Amino acid sequence: MSINARGVFLCMKYEIQQMLTQGPGEIVNNSSTNGLVALPGISPYVASKHAVMGLTRTAALDYAKQGIRINAVNPGPIATDLMARSADQIGITFDDLGSMVPIGRIGQATEFAQAVVFLCSDAASYITGQPLAIDGGYTAS
């Protein structure tokens, strides 16, 4: 909780403070698919990611009129060193993880980054307070 929820709270506190001084901007918080759905056995993690979504949505409403857009990305399995170590610890491969995702593979870091860039772009100027699941269809299933 102190990293996932409190960390996002403190980051937003100072980001918003700066944006109120300098003018409009975008904040993209990092949640997880577990901020949208729940899994058994990891309730503290799920609760912390749901807290990120609550902070995102509430702050988006609080600061929309000041031109501050606040959204969240909710990644599923993304090919990173951390994901590789986690998979290794439980004895599965990226292919095993990919078979659990409707699209049939895990995501790439560039796909995640492109979603963040989109949320910060003018193309997303009417989007605030929303989650963007980058999960190959995991939360749709």
KANOR-V911115 format. One record per residue. N is the residue number from 1. RES is the residue in one letter. SS is DSSP state (H for helix, E for strand, - for the rest). OMEGA is omega in degrees with one decimal (999 if undefined). BURIAL is + if it has 9 or more other C-alpha atoms within 8 Angstrom, else -. Layout:
[[N,RES,SS,OMEGA,BURIAL] [N,RES,SS,OMEGA,BURIAL]]
//
This chain:
[[1,M,-,-175.2,+] [2,S,-,177.1,-] [3,I,-,-173.2,-] [4,N,H,-176.5,+] [5,A,H,-177.9,+] [6,R,H,178.4,+] [7,G,H,177.7,+] [8,V,H,178.6,+] [9,F,H,-178.3,+] [10,L,H,176.9,-] [11,C,H,-179.6,-] [12,M,H,179.9,+] [13,K,H,-176.9,-] [14,Y,H,175.4,-] [15,E,H,-179.7,+] [16,I,H,177.3,+] [17,Q,H,179.6,-] [18,Q,H,-178.6,-] [19,M,H,176.8,+] [20,L,H,177.3,+] [21,T,H,-172.5,-] [22,Q,H,-178.6,-] [23,G,-,-172.4,-] [24,P,-,177.6,+] [25,G,E,-178.1,-] [26,E,E,173.6,+] [27,I,E,175.2,+] [28,V,E,178.9,+] [29,N,E,178.9,+] [30,N,E,175.9,+] [31,S,-,-177.8,+] [32,S,-,171.4,+] [33,T,H,177.6,+] [34,N,H,169.2,+] [35,G,H,-179.8,+] [36,L,-,-179.7,+] [37,V,-,179.5,-] [38,A,-,173.7,-] [39,L,-,179.3,-] [40,P,-,171.8,-] [41,G,-,-179.7,-] [42,I,-,-173.9,-] [43,S,H,177.8,+] [44,P,H,178.9,-] [45,Y,H,179.5,+] [46,V,H,179.2,+] [47,A,H,-179.4,+] [48,S,H,179.9,+] [49,K,H,171.8,+] [50,H,H,176.1,+] [51,A,H,176.8,+] [52,V,H,179.5,+] [53,M,H,177.0,+] [54,G,H,176.7,-] [55,L,H,-179.1,+] [56,T,H,-175.9,+] [57,R,H,-179.2,+] [58,T,H,179.2,+] [59,A,H,177.7,+] [60,A,H,177.8,+] [61,L,H,-178.4,-] [62,D,H,-171.5,-] [63,Y,H,-179.9,+] [64,A,H,-177.6,+] [65,K,H,176.3,-] [66,Q,H,178.0,-] [67,G,-,178.2,+] [68,I,E,177.9,+] [69,R,E,-177.6,+] [70,I,E,179.5,+] [71,N,E,177.4,+] [72,A,E,169.7,+] [73,V,E,-176.7,+] [74,N,E,-176.8,+] [75,P,E,167.1,+] [76,G,-,179.7,+] [77,P,-,179.4,+] [78,I,E,-178.0,+] [79,A,-,176.8,+] [80,T,-,176.5,-] [81,D,H,178.9,-] [82,L,H,179.1,-] [83,M,H,179.2,+] [84,A,H,178.5,+] [85,R,H,-179.7,-] [86,S,H,179.0,-] [87,A,H,179.5,+] [88,D,H,-178.1,+] [89,Q,H,-179.8,-] [90,I,-,172.6,-] [91,G,-,175.6,-] [92,I,-,-179.3,+] [93,T,-,174.1,+] [94,F,H,178.2,+] [95,D,H,176.8,-] [96,D,H,178.4,-] [97,L,H,-179.6,+] [98,G,H,-179.9,+] [99,S,H,178.3,+] [100,M,-,-175.7,-] [101,V,-,-178.2,+] [102,P,-,-178.7,+] [103,I,-,173.1,-] [104,G,-,178.7,+] [105,R,-,173.7,+] [106,I,-,-177.5,+] [107,G,E,177.0,+] [108,Q,-,-179.8,+] [109,A,H,179.2,+] [110,T,H,177.7,-] [111,E,H,176.4,+] [112,F,H,-178.8,+] [113,A,H,179.9,-] [114,Q,H,177.5,-] [115,A,H,177.7,+] [116,V,H,178.4,+] [117,V,H,177.9,-] [118,F,H,-178.1,+] [119,L,H,178.2,+] [120,C,H,-174.1,+] [121,S,-,175.4,-] [122,D,H,178.3,-] [123,A,H,179.8,-] [124,A,H,-172.7,+] [125,S,-,179.9,-] [126,Y,-,-179.1,-] [127,I,-,173.3,+] [128,T,-,179.1,+] [129,G,-,-172.3,+] [130,Q,-,170.3,+] [131,P,E,172.3,+] [132,L,E,-180.0,+] [133,A,E,177.0,+] [134,I,E,-165.0,+] [135,D,-,177.5,+] [136,G,-,178.5,+] [137,G,-,-176.8,+] [138,Y,H,-176.7,+] [139,T,H,177.0,+] [140,A,H,-174.9,-] [141,S,-,999,-]]
//
